[in-house]
Amino acid sequence: MSPDYTRTREQLWNAVLDGDEYAAAASVFAAMDDGVAAEDVLLEVIAPVQYRVGTEWAANRITVAQEHAATAINDRVVAALAHHPASAPQTKRGRVTVACVDGEWHALPARLLAEVLRLRGWHVDFLGAQVPTPHLISHLHQTGPAAVALSCSIPTRLPTAHAAITACQAAGVPVLAGGAAFGPDGRYARLLGADAWGPDARAAADCLSRGVTHGRGSAHHLTDELPHLGDGEYTMVSRSAPQLVKATVDEVESRFPAMRYYTDLQRQHTTEDIAHIVDFLATALYVDDDGLFTRFITWTGEILEARGVSAHSLDPALESLKGQLVEFPRTQRLLNAALIALGRTATDMEPIA
């Protein structure tokens, strides 16, 4: 029977929600004083509480400011935990680098992995959020780690992650990929050529303990690894993103005159939402996966519904993009899949001539 961490999680949750860093640290220290292993505190207490923070924000039950404050406190608690006497590593292993790909600001998942690895005796170089690939490669050349663990939580950073994976391997360092962006089953980690994938920090640490080897042979071109990129759709959509966003905003406004009376802030949010749709559309073209795009669209719809806005408010933007990109068959497939995911039927969607 596994231990019950409910009480400690609730104490930590209440502390981070109150913005009380000292109470947060005290709750996890008390658990460790009672014999709970530091790794379990990280993965069975702090990680679930952080997940709850994101869930409560998505449901519009806490504000962005509360989410940011809670995340910052959890990060501070992780740092404080490292100095507890029970956190001293018992073994000595090799060296490993843990970093977030360029443009990835969600550093806490990588931080949790870094701490688990440190507890297990690894010499960990934790480089934090948004690490530019050239600087990462320079670090690898200087330190020569056994492996690099690359974290990516935002799917739109997958093309950047692909470049980082390839560059690390070219430097002779195998890559362990982790984070929500790589898909629930690691499908994008495999697609992009990572040497290993960890679904969570414990599994990633176990994988590194077994050893990660560099499995890629000679250098490949992108169209060898991802042959669908040969049609140019990803390149065209990603490069024309600013124009697509502007045209979509203008068309949505023409269809909904009430938008003309939006405040500057409302218009900014609408433009940002459409920009996110275009970014995810481009990324889904990069990996050629309908699911990546439909998951984002349905998640966005749920966020809108939680804030009192119909998920079908996304339909006009998707229809506008269909009209602008009518000659792109893979793009049409993705946009149709998204409309169906929002509840539209195939008969609702007339082909655009």
Sequence and secondary structure as in RCSB ss.txt:
>XXXX:A:sequence
MSPDYTRTREQLWNAVLDGDEYAAAASVFAAMDDGVAAEDVLLEVIAPVQYRVGTEWAANRITVAQEHAATAIND
RVVAALAHHPASAPQTKRGRVTVACVDGEWHALPARLLAEVLRLRGWHVDFLGAQVPTPHLISHLHQTGPAAVAL
SCSIPTRLPTAHAAITACQAAGVPVLAGGAAFGPDGRYARLLGADAWGPDARAAADCLSRGVTHGRGSAHHLTDE
LPHLGDGEYTMVSRSAPQLVKATVDEVESRFPAMRYYTDLQRQHTTEDIAHIVDFLATALYVDDDGLFTRFITWT
GEILEARGVSAHSLDPALESLKGQLVEFPRTQRLLNAALIALGRTATDMEPIA
>XXXX:A:secstr
     HHHHHHHHHHHHHT HHHHHHHHHHHHHTT  HHHIIIIIIHHHHHHHHHHHHTTSS HHHHHHHHHHHH
HHHHHHTTSGGG   S   EEEEEEETT    HHHHHHHHHHHHTT EEEEEEEEE HHHHHHHHHHH  SEEEE
E  SGGGHHHHHHHHHHHHHTT  EEEESGGG TT HHHHHTT SEEESSHHHHHHHHHH       S   HHHH
SGGGGG HHHHHHHTHHHHHHHHHHHHHHH GGGGG  HHHHHHHHHHHHHHHHHHHHHHHHT HHHHHHHHHHH
HHHHHHTT  GGGGHHHHHHHHHHTTT HHHHHHHHHHHHHTT  GGGS    
